[in-house]
Amino acid sequence: MSIHTATPNATSQILKSLLHKDHTISIFSKEAAYAIEATAIKTDLDGGKITLEITYSGNSLSPYLKNDTICFDIETLRHGTGEEEQIYNIEHVPAHVTKIDTCTYHLECQLPNSIFASDNRGALRVPFILGMQARAHLNVFLHELYLEGKVRNLSVGGCLVYVSLEDSMALTVNQILPGVTLEFPNGDTFTAEGRIRHMRPFGSHDYAAIGIEFINMTPTMTETLFHYVSESEFEAAFRSGLQDNASRVKSRLFIADAKEKKLQHKEEREQIQNTQKSPLLRGIQEIAHQIQVILMFIKSKNLLPEESLYECVDSLLYMINQDQKVVKYALAFLHNEPEWVRHAVKVASQLAMILISRDPHNSQTREAVAGALLHTMGKPLLISEKLPSLKMHISPSQTEILKSHVQALDHKLSSLGWTPSPTCRDIILNANERLDGSGYPDGKTADVLSERVRLISVIKIINKLTHERNSQQPRQPLDAYRWVNDLPNLYEKSLLVEYIQHFGLYPIGSLAKFSNGFLAWIMDVDAKGMPCKVNVIKNLSFKDTSIDTVLENNDFTQIGRLEGTVNPSEYDIHMVNHA
């Protein structure tokens, strides 16, 4: 392949195209539970230099610095149709660190001359840059679970694939994958067995990066893979300007067929919707995503990143203290998160709201919220061939497996050498117990259950009843309250009353129906618990037309009398961001 070498620094040319667009830069480490957001404050791209500024309040930058080098992702954000999402990953960049003040650092980086690198076995690693795409289909359990992802780099030794954080919960380091299929835009495919070598959070788009080694390769498979790596190398050189564009047309591998074009258009629409989020909603969702990253480290690194856990707790408490009503509305947007994550974050938030109202200075509130964020994490730890996914319909035998999630988490935390505080541990171990001893794991009764545990059991059952689970339709809040009230042997009535006083008969984030045929999300309620601000999203007389209008209570005559709350899925309604 004839490569044009006049460009002084090839990596600089890639960064130049990315920095001119709306972008994010994330400094990462395979040993750190989260990435640090960075800003490019000075560039000398002709000289291959870039200076990044970060704000970091941790004890030491050492997890992110290895032999005075850093690794970072740069991602462009898609805001309109026709724009491509671009992600570029640069590893082992020499960096000189200067501490500016208590939390501010400048990192002067010397960029590598070549866009190509070598993998751990010395083979050429080709980055998928400037819109290069290939899909990855991972067979996790033989004939049982398949995950979808995208290829970020490729070599004859393996590939880097990113998958959603939710899907990554079924994966762990050293796991054997029965099948790894790479599908190029033109429809060509390559399949081999794989072994997961490493995992990490990927950038800021809620992905996990999975490093996969190809194993049990035959000579024919190796020859085929060499061809695909060579074509990818040419395409990367072509797009970055290293290849003389007149010498050959682009690689046919990366010319999308009709199927790929349809998938790309669908992803483009979804990506645009995901960028239209308020800061507070992003804060709530970041907590949900960080909980999944913590699980990734527990499974793959045998490490619980305690600092990251308590940052989630403190962020949640801060937002609640700032504006409880806005947090209540933002919690409704967690419907796309894994059920175990949505449940943990919402239960932890509601527990915090009630405990803060009782005593805003009680130090044990922080520990109780930490326990609530962790208490469902044992469920994904149980994923196996017998329970390949938490997203599918759960059979009775799998339900019995899931009942051991408390012991699974407790055993894992003990094996990590992490000892939660007494309050945190109380929530983790006992949140699923009931007053009459019918709960699990130990069948404890009211006389040995703490008041916090009795409170969280009420919060949990209402949360369970008002959300769809295992194909069971959700109850409306009033119906859920009646159901709990009729079981005083299981749930403490005084705590149910306290819950209703906090969250009302028409909870913020519920879908309300009005007598003139309008549907609206409840955004705020008055002192009597009645909706006083709504986002009108549908007129049932015109079912194919959507509305997006925020009304205060003095304008409710336009939509009629409040009839009650309804199940959004009955009307094929999904949340639209106004948090």
C-alpha positions as CSV (number, residue, x, y, z in Angstrom):
1,M,0.0,0.0,0.0
2,S,1.4,3.4,-1.0
3,I,1.1,5.8,1.9
4,H,1.7,9.5,1.5
5,T,4.1,10.5,4.3
6,A,4.4,14.3,3.9
7,T,2.0,15.0,6.8
8,P,4.1,15.7,9.8
9,N,1.7,14.2,12.4
10,A,-1.1,12.0,11.2
11,T,-2.9,11.9,14.6
12,S,-3.0,15.7,14.6
13,Q,-4.9,15.7,11.3
14,I,-7.6,13.4,12.8
15,L,-7.9,15.6,15.9
16,K,-8.1,18.8,13.9
17,S,-11.2,17.5,12.1
18,L,-12.8,16.4,15.4
19,L,-11.9,19.5,17.5
20,H,-13.7,21.8,15.1
21,K,-17.0,20.0,15.9
22,D,-19.0,19.8,19.1
23,H,-17.0,17.2,21.1
24,T,-16.1,15.7,24.4
25,I,-12.7,14.5,25.6
26,S,-12.5,11.8,28.3
27,I,-9.3,10.7,29.9
28,F,-9.6,7.1,30.9
29,S,-7.7,4.2,32.6
30,K,-8.5,0.5,32.6
31,E,-7.9,0.7,36.4
32,A,-10.2,3.7,37.1
33,A,-14.0,3.4,37.5
34,Y,-14.8,6.6,35.6
35,A,-13.3,8.8,33.0
36,I,-12.2,12.4,33.6
37,E,-13.7,15.0,31.3
38,A,-11.1,17.2,29.7
39,T,-10.9,20.4,27.6
40,A,-8.4,21.2,24.9
41,I,-7.1,24.6,25.9
42,K,-4.0,24.8,23.6
43,T,-3.2,23.1,20.4
44,D,-0.1,22.9,18.2
45,L,-1.3,20.3,15.9
46,D,1.4,20.9,13.3
47,G,3.9,20.1,16.0
48,G,1.8,17.2,17.3
49,K,1.1,18.8,20.7
50,I,-2.2,19.4,22.6
51,T,-2.7,20.7,26.1
52,L,-5.7,19.4,28.1
53,E,-7.2,20.9,31.2
54,I,-9.0,18.7,33.8
55,T,-10.7,19.3,37.1
56,Y,-10.0,16.4,39.4
57,S,-10.6,16.4,43.2
58,G,-9.4,12.8,43.8
59,N,-6.4,12.0,45.9
60,S,-4.0,11.2,43.1
61,L,-3.9,11.2,39.3
62,S,-1.8,8.0,39.4
63,P,-4.6,5.7,38.2
64,Y,-4.7,7.7,35.0
65,L,-1.0,8.1,34.5
66,K,1.1,5.1,33.5
67,N,4.8,5.7,32.9
68,D,3.9,9.4,32.4
69,T,1.4,8.6,29.6
70,I,-2.4,9.0,29.4
71,C,-5.1,7.5,27.3
72,F,-8.2,9.5,26.1
73,D,-11.3,9.2,23.9
74,I,-12.6,12.1,21.8
75,E,-16.2,11.9,20.6
76,T,-18.1,14.3,18.4
77,L,-21.7,14.9,19.2
78,R,-24.5,14.4,16.6
79,H,-27.0,17.3,16.6
80,G,-28.7,17.0,13.3
81,T,-29.4,14.6,10.4
82,G,-26.5,13.8,8.2
83,E,-24.0,14.2,10.9
84,E,-21.9,11.2,11.8
85,E,-21.0,10.2,15.4
86,Q,-17.2,9.9,15.5
87,I,-15.1,8.4,18.3
88,Y,-11.3,8.3,18.3
89,N,-9.3,6.6,21.0
90,I,-5.6,7.4,21.6
91,E,-3.6,5.4,24.1
92,H,-0.2,5.8,25.8
93,V,0.3,9.5,24.9
94,P,3.3,11.0,26.7
95,A,2.0,13.8,29.0
96,H,3.7,16.4,31.2
97,V,1.4,17.2,34.2
98,T,1.3,20.7,35.8
99,K,-0.9,21.3,38.8
100,I,-2.5,24.8,38.5
101,D,-4.5,24.8,41.7
102,T,-6.2,22.4,44.2
103,C,-8.3,20.7,41.5
104,T,-7.0,22.0,38.2
105,Y,-4.4,20.2,36.1
106,H,-2.8,20.9,32.7
107,L,-1.6,18.0,30.7
108,E,0.8,18.8,27.8
109,C,0.6,15.8,25.4
110,Q,2.8,14.7,22.6
111,L,0.6,13.0,20.0
112,P,1.8,9.8,18.2
113,N,3.0,10.4,14.6
114,S,1.0,7.4,13.2
115,I,-2.7,6.6,13.5
116,F,-1.7,3.0,13.6
117,A,-0.4,1.1,16.6
118,S,0.5,-2.4,17.6
119,D,-1.4,-4.8,19.8
120,N,0.1,-6.7,22.6
121,R,1.3,-9.4,20.2
122,G,3.0,-6.9,17.9
123,A,0.3,-7.0,15.2
124,L,-0.9,-3.9,13.4
125,R,-3.9,-2.4,15.1
126,V,-6.2,-0.4,12.8
127,P,-8.4,2.3,14.4
128,F,-11.9,2.8,12.9
129,I,-11.8,6.5,12.4
130,L,-13.7,9.3,10.6
131,G,-17.0,7.4,10.2
132,M,-15.6,3.9,9.6
133,Q,-18.0,1.4,11.0
134,A,-18.4,-2.4,11.4
135,R,-20.9,-4.2,13.6
136,A,-20.1,-6.9,16.1
137,H,-22.4,-9.7,17.1
138,L,-21.2,-11.5,20.3
139,N,-22.5,-14.9,21.2
140,V,-22.1,-14.9,25.0
141,F,-23.7,-18.2,26.0
142,L,-23.9,-20.9,23.3
143,H,-27.3,-20.5,21.5
144,E,-28.6,-18.4,24.4
145,L,-27.5,-14.8,24.5
146,Y,-26.3,-12.5,21.6
147,L,-25.1,-8.9,22.1
148,E,-24.8,-6.2,19.5
149,G,-21.9,-3.8,19.4
150,K,-19.6,-1.8,17.1
151,V,-16.0,-2.3,16.2
152,R,-13.5,0.4,17.3
153,N,-10.3,-1.2,16.1
154,L,-9.1,-4.4,14.5
155,S,-6.0,-6.5,14.2
156,V,-5.2,-10.1,13.3
157,G,-5.0,-10.7,17.1
158,G,-8.4,-9.3,18.1
159,C,-10.6,-6.3,18.2
160,L,-12.0,-3.6,20.4
161,V,-15.8,-3.6,20.5
162,Y,-18.2,-1.2,22.3
163,V,-21.5,-2.4,23.6
164,S,-24.1,-0.7,25.8
165,L,-23.4,-0.7,29.5
166,E,-26.5,-2.7,30.1
167,D,-25.4,-5.5,27.8
168,S,-21.9,-5.5,29.3
169,M,-23.3,-6.9,32.5
170,A,-23.3,-10.4,31.0
171,L,-19.5,-10.1,30.3
172,T,-16.4,-10.5,32.4
173,V,-12.6,-10.6,31.8
174,N,-11.2,-14.0,30.5
175,Q,-14.7,-15.1,29.5
176,I,-14.8,-17.3,26.4
177,L,-17.2,-16.1,23.7
178,P,-18.4,-19.0,21.5
179,G,-18.9,-16.7,18.5
180,V,-17.6,-13.2,17.6
181,T,-19.0,-12.1,14.2
182,L,-17.8,-8.9,12.6
183,E,-20.2,-7.5,10.0
184,F,-18.9,-4.9,7.6
185,P,-21.1,-2.2,6.0
186,N,-21.2,-4.0,2.6
187,G,-22.5,-7.2,4.3
188,D,-19.2,-9.2,4.5
189,T,-18.8,-11.1,7.7
190,F,-16.0,-12.8,9.7
191,T,-16.7,-15.2,12.6
192,A,-14.3,-16.6,15.2
193,E,-14.2,-17.6,18.9
194,G,-13.1,-15.0,21.3
195,R,-11.7,-14.4,24.8
196,I,-12.4,-11.1,26.6
197,R,-9.0,-9.6,27.6
198,H,-10.1,-6.3,29.2
199,M,-13.2,-4.1,29.8
200,R,-13.6,-0.5,30.7
201,P,-16.2,2.3,30.6
202,F,-16.1,4.0,27.1
203,G,-16.2,7.7,26.8
204,S,-19.4,9.6,27.8
205,H,-22.0,7.8,25.6
206,D,-22.8,5.1,28.1
207,Y,-20.9,2.3,26.5
208,A,-18.4,-0.3,27.6
209,A,-15.3,-1.0,25.6
210,I,-14.5,-4.8,25.4
211,G,-11.1,-6.0,24.2
212,I,-11.5,-9.3,22.5
213,E,-8.7,-11.8,21.5
214,F,-9.5,-14.1,18.6
215,I,-8.8,-17.8,19.6
216,N,-8.7,-21.2,17.9
217,M,-8.0,-19.6,14.5
218,T,-7.4,-21.9,11.5
219,P,-5.0,-20.9,8.7
220,T,-7.9,-20.1,6.4
221,M,-9.5,-17.9,9.0
222,T,-6.2,-16.1,9.7
223,E,-5.8,-15.5,5.9
224,T,-9.3,-14.1,5.7
225,L,-8.8,-11.9,8.7
226,F,-5.5,-10.5,7.2
227,H,-7.5,-9.4,4.2
228,Y,-10.0,-7.6,6.3
229,V,-7.3,-5.9,8.4
230,S,-5.5,-4.8,5.2
231,E,-8.7,-3.4,3.8
232,S,-9.4,-1.6,7.0
233,E,-5.8,-0.2,7.1
234,F,-6.3,1.2,3.5
235,E,-9.7,2.7,4.4
236,A,-8.2,4.4,7.5
237,A,-5.3,5.8,5.5
238,F,-7.7,6.9,2.7
239,R,-10.0,8.8,5.1
240,S,-7.2,10.4,7.0
241,G,-5.4,11.6,3.9
242,L,-2.4,9.4,4.3
243,Q,-3.3,7.4,1.1
244,D,-3.1,9.1,-2.2
245,N,-6.8,9.4,-3.1
246,A,-6.2,9.1,-6.8
247,S,-4.4,5.7,-6.5
248,R,-7.5,3.7,-5.7
249,V,-11.2,4.0,-4.7
250,K,-12.2,3.4,-1.1
251,S,-12.4,-0.1,0.2
252,R,-15.6,-1.9,-0.8
253,L,-15.9,-3.2,2.8
254,F,-17.0,0.2,4.0
255,I,-19.6,1.0,1.3
256,A,-22.9,0.5,3.1
257,D,-25.6,-1.8,1.6
258,A,-29.3,-1.1,1.9
259,K,-29.6,-2.9,5.3
260,E,-26.7,-1.0,6.8
261,K,-28.0,2.4,5.6
262,K,-31.4,1.7,7.2
263,L,-29.7,0.8,10.5
264,Q,-27.5,3.9,10.4
265,H,-30.6,6.2,9.8
266,K,-32.3,4.6,12.8
267,E,-29.3,5.1,15.1
268,E,-28.9,8.7,13.8
269,R,-32.5,9.5,15.0
270,E,-31.9,7.9,18.4
271,Q,-28.6,9.7,18.9
272,I,-30.2,13.1,18.2
273,Q,-32.9,12.4,20.8
274,N,-30.2,11.4,23.4
275,T,-28.4,14.7,23.0
276,Q,-31.5,16.7,23.9
277,K,-31.3,16.3,27.7
278,S,-31.4,18.8,30.5
279,P,-28.4,19.0,32.9
280,L,-30.4,17.6,35.8
281,L,-31.6,14.7,33.7
282,R,-28.1,14.0,32.6
283,G,-27.1,14.0,36.3
284,I,-29.7,11.4,37.2
285,Q,-28.8,9.2,34.2
286,E,-25.1,9.6,35.0
287,I,-25.7,8.0,38.4
288,A,-27.6,5.2,36.7
289,H,-24.7,4.6,34.4
290,Q,-22.1,4.9,37.1
291,I,-23.8,2.1,39.1
292,Q,-23.4,-0.1,36.1
293,V,-19.7,0.8,35.8
294,I,-19.3,-0.1,39.5
295,L,-20.7,-3.5,38.7
296,M,-18.3,-3.8,35.8
297,F,-15.4,-3.3,38.1
298,I,-16.8,-5.6,40.7
299,K,-17.1,-8.4,38.1
300,S,-14.0,-7.8,36.0
301,K,-11.5,-6.2,38.4
302,N,-12.6,-7.8,41.7
303,L,-12.7,-4.2,43.1
304,L,-15.5,-2.0,44.4
305,P,-14.6,1.6,43.6
306,E,-15.9,3.1,46.9
307,E,-15.0,6.7,45.9
308,S,-17.2,6.3,42.8
309,L,-20.1,4.9,44.9
310,Y,-20.1,7.7,47.3
311,E,-19.8,10.3,44.6
312,C,-23.1,8.9,43.2
313,V,-24.6,9.1,46.7
314,D,-23.4,12.7,47.2
315,S,-24.6,13.8,43.8
316,L,-28.0,12.4,44.4
317,L,-28.3,14.0,47.8
318,Y,-27.1,17.3,46.4
319,M,-29.7,17.3,43.6
320,I,-32.5,16.4,46.0
321,N,-31.6,19.2,48.3
322,Q,-31.5,21.6,45.4
323,D,-35.0,20.8,43.9
324,Q,-36.9,17.6,44.9
325,K,-39.7,18.2,42.5
326,V,-37.4,18.4,39.5
327,V,-35.6,15.2,40.7
328,K,-39.0,13.4,40.9
329,Y,-39.7,14.3,37.3
330,A,-36.3,13.4,36.1
331,L,-36.6,9.9,37.7
332,A,-39.4,9.1,35.3
333,F,-36.8,9.2,32.5
334,L,-35.1,6.1,33.8
335,H,-37.5,3.9,31.9
336,N,-34.9,2.9,29.3
337,E,-32.4,1.9,32.0
338,P,-32.0,-1.8,33.1
339,E,-34.8,-2.6,35.5
340,W,-32.4,-3.4,38.4
341,V,-30.7,0.0,37.9
342,R,-34.0,2.0,37.5
343,H,-35.4,0.3,40.7
344,A,-32.2,1.0,42.7
345,V,-31.9,4.7,41.7
346,K,-35.6,5.5,42.2
347,V,-35.8,3.6,45.5
348,A,-32.6,5.3,46.8
349,S,-34.0,8.7,45.7
350,Q,-37.3,8.3,47.4
351,L,-35.7,6.9,50.5
352,A,-33.4,9.9,50.6
353,M,-36.3,12.4,50.2
354,I,-38.2,10.9,53.1
355,L,-35.2,10.7,55.4
356,I,-34.0,14.2,54.6
357,S,-37.5,15.5,55.4
358,R,-37.3,13.9,58.8
359,D,-33.8,15.0,59.6
360,P,-31.7,16.8,57.0
361,H,-28.5,16.5,59.0
362,N,-28.6,12.8,59.9
363,S,-25.3,11.3,58.8
364,Q,-26.8,7.8,58.4
365,T,-28.9,9.0,55.4
366,R,-25.8,8.9,53.2
367,E,-25.1,5.3,54.3
368,A,-28.8,4.2,53.7
369,V,-28.8,5.7,50.2
370,A,-25.5,3.9,49.4
371,G,-27.1,0.6,50.5
372,A,-30.2,1.3,48.4
373,L,-28.0,2.0,45.3
374,L,-26.2,-1.3,45.8
375,H,-29.1,-3.5,47.0
376,T,-30.2,-4.9,43.5
377,M,-26.7,-5.4,42.2
378,G,-26.7,-9.1,43.1
379,K,-29.2,-9.7,40.2
380,P,-26.8,-9.1,37.3
381,L,-24.1,-11.0,39.3
382,L,-26.3,-14.1,38.8
383,I,-26.3,-13.9,35.0
384,S,-25.2,-17.3,33.6
385,E,-26.3,-19.9,31.1
386,K,-29.3,-20.7,33.4
387,L,-30.2,-17.0,33.6
388,P,-28.6,-15.5,30.4
389,S,-30.4,-12.1,30.6
390,L,-32.5,-10.0,32.9
391,K,-34.3,-8.4,30.0
392,M,-36.2,-11.5,28.8
393,H,-39.3,-13.1,30.4
394,I,-38.2,-14.8,33.6
395,S,-39.4,-18.3,34.2
396,P,-40.4,-19.7,37.6
397,S,-37.1,-21.5,38.0
398,Q,-35.2,-18.3,37.1
399,T,-37.3,-16.4,39.6
400,E,-36.0,-18.8,42.3
401,I,-32.4,-18.2,41.1
402,L,-33.0,-14.4,41.4
403,K,-34.1,-14.8,45.0
404,S,-30.5,-15.5,45.9
405,H,-29.3,-12.1,44.6
406,V,-28.9,-10.8,48.2
407,Q,-26.5,-13.6,49.1
408,A,-24.7,-13.3,45.8
409,L,-24.0,-9.6,46.4
410,D,-23.1,-10.2,50.1
411,H,-20.7,-13.0,49.1
412,K,-19.1,-10.9,46.4
413,L,-18.6,-7.9,48.6
414,S,-17.0,-10.1,51.3
415,S,-14.7,-11.7,48.7
416,L,-13.6,-8.2,47.7
417,G,-12.7,-7.4,51.3
418,W,-15.1,-4.5,51.3
419,T,-17.1,-4.0,54.5
420,P,-20.1,-1.7,54.3
421,S,-21.1,0.4,57.3
422,P,-23.8,-1.1,59.6
423,T,-26.5,1.0,58.0
424,C,-25.5,0.3,54.5
425,R,-25.3,-3.4,55.2
426,D,-28.7,-3.4,56.9
427,I,-30.3,-2.1,53.7
428,I,-28.4,-4.5,51.4
429,L,-29.2,-7.6,53.5
430,N,-32.8,-6.8,54.7
431,A,-34.5,-4.6,52.1
432,N,-36.5,-7.6,50.8
433,E,-37.7,-8.8,54.2
434,R,-41.3,-8.5,55.3
435,L,-43.0,-7.8,58.7
436,D,-44.5,-11.4,58.9
437,G,-41.3,-13.2,58.0
438,S,-42.4,-14.0,54.4
439,G,-39.6,-12.0,52.8
440,Y,-36.1,-13.2,51.8
441,P,-33.3,-14.1,52.2
442,D,-33.7,-15.0,55.9
443,G,-37.4,-14.6,56.7
444,K,-36.8,-12.0,59.4
445,T,-39.8,-10.6,61.2
446,A,-40.8,-7.1,62.3
447,D,-39.2,-7.3,65.8
448,V,-35.7,-7.5,64.2
449,L,-36.2,-5.2,61.3
450,S,-34.9,-1.6,61.6
451,E,-37.2,1.3,60.9
452,R,-35.2,2.1,57.7
453,V,-35.7,-1.4,56.4
454,R,-39.5,-1.3,57.1
455,L,-39.6,2.1,55.2
456,I,-37.6,0.9,52.2
457,S,-39.8,-2.2,51.9
458,V,-42.8,0.1,51.4
459,I,-41.0,2.2,48.9
460,K,-39.8,-1.0,47.0
461,I,-43.3,-2.6,46.8
462,I,-44.9,0.6,45.5
463,N,-42.1,1.0,42.9
464,K,-42.6,-2.7,41.9
465,L,-46.4,-2.4,41.6
466,T,-46.3,0.8,39.5
467,H,-43.8,-0.4,36.9
468,E,-44.1,-3.2,34.3
469,R,-42.1,-6.2,35.4
470,N,-41.9,-9.6,33.7
471,S,-44.9,-8.7,31.4
472,Q,-47.1,-7.7,34.3
473,Q,-48.9,-4.5,33.6
474,P,-48.3,-1.7,36.2
475,R,-50.9,-0.5,38.7
476,Q,-51.9,3.1,39.0
477,P,-50.6,4.8,42.2
478,L,-53.9,4.8,44.0
479,D,-54.5,1.1,43.2
480,A,-51.0,0.3,44.4
481,Y,-51.6,2.2,47.7
482,R,-54.8,0.3,48.3
483,W,-53.0,-3.0,47.6
484,V,-50.3,-2.2,50.2
485,N,-52.8,-0.9,52.7
486,D,-54.7,-4.2,52.5
487,L,-51.6,-6.1,53.7
488,P,-50.8,-4.6,57.2
489,N,-49.1,-7.9,58.1
490,L,-46.5,-7.3,55.4
491,Y,-46.1,-3.5,55.3
492,E,-46.3,-0.9,58.1
493,K,-49.4,1.4,57.5
494,S,-47.9,4.5,59.1
495,L,-45.0,4.3,56.7
496,L,-47.4,3.9,53.7
497,V,-49.2,7.1,54.9
498,E,-45.8,8.9,55.1
499,Y,-45.0,7.8,51.6
500,I,-48.4,9.0,50.2
501,Q,-47.9,12.4,52.0
502,H,-44.6,12.8,50.2
503,F,-45.5,11.5,46.7
504,G,-49.2,12.0,46.5
505,L,-52.1,10.4,44.6
506,Y,-50.8,11.9,41.4
507,P,-47.0,11.5,41.6
508,I,-44.8,13.8,39.5
509,G,-43.8,12.0,36.4
510,S,-47.1,10.1,36.0
511,L,-49.2,10.3,32.8
512,A,-52.6,12.0,33.5
513,K,-55.7,11.8,31.4
514,F,-58.0,14.9,31.1
515,S,-61.7,14.9,30.2
516,N,-61.3,16.6,26.9
517,G,-59.3,13.7,25.7
518,F,-55.8,15.0,26.4
519,L,-52.8,13.1,27.9
520,A,-50.1,15.0,29.8
521,W,-47.1,14.3,32.0
522,I,-47.4,15.7,35.5
523,M,-44.5,18.0,36.0
524,D,-45.5,19.6,39.4
525,V,-48.2,19.4,42.0
526,D,-49.6,22.0,44.5
527,A,-49.7,21.8,48.3
528,K,-52.8,19.5,48.1
529,G,-51.0,17.1,45.7
530,M,-53.0,18.1,42.7
531,P,-51.3,18.6,39.3
532,C,-50.5,22.3,38.7
533,K,-48.1,22.0,35.8
534,V,-48.3,19.5,33.0
535,N,-46.7,18.7,29.6
536,V,-49.5,18.0,27.2
537,I,-48.3,15.4,24.7
538,K,-51.4,13.8,23.0
539,N,-55.0,14.7,21.9
540,L,-56.7,11.3,21.7
541,S,-59.0,12.7,19.0
542,F,-55.9,12.9,16.8
543,K,-53.9,9.8,17.8
544,D,-51.3,10.1,15.1
545,T,-50.4,13.7,16.1
546,S,-48.0,14.5,18.9
547,I,-48.2,17.7,21.0
548,D,-45.5,19.3,23.1
549,T,-47.1,22.1,25.3
550,V,-46.5,22.9,28.9
551,L,-49.5,24.3,30.8
552,E,-50.0,25.8,34.2
553,N,-53.1,25.0,36.2
554,N,-54.8,28.3,35.2
555,D,-54.8,27.0,31.6
556,F,-56.2,23.6,32.4
557,T,-59.7,24.6,31.1
558,Q,-58.2,24.0,27.6
559,I,-57.7,20.2,28.4
560,G,-60.6,19.6,30.7
561,R,-61.0,18.0,34.2
562,L,-58.4,15.6,35.6
563,E,-59.8,12.1,35.3
564,G,-56.8,10.2,36.8
565,T,-53.5,8.6,35.9
566,V,-53.1,6.0,33.1
567,N,-50.5,3.5,31.9
568,P,-48.4,5.1,29.1
569,S,-47.9,1.8,27.3
570,E,-51.7,1.5,26.7
571,Y,-51.4,4.6,24.5
572,D,-47.9,3.8,23.0
573,I,-46.6,6.9,24.9
574,H,-42.9,7.4,25.7
575,M,-41.3,10.1,27.8
576,V,-40.1,13.3,26.1
577,N,-37.5,15.3,27.9
578,H,-38.7,18.4,29.7
579,A,-36.8,17.8,33.0
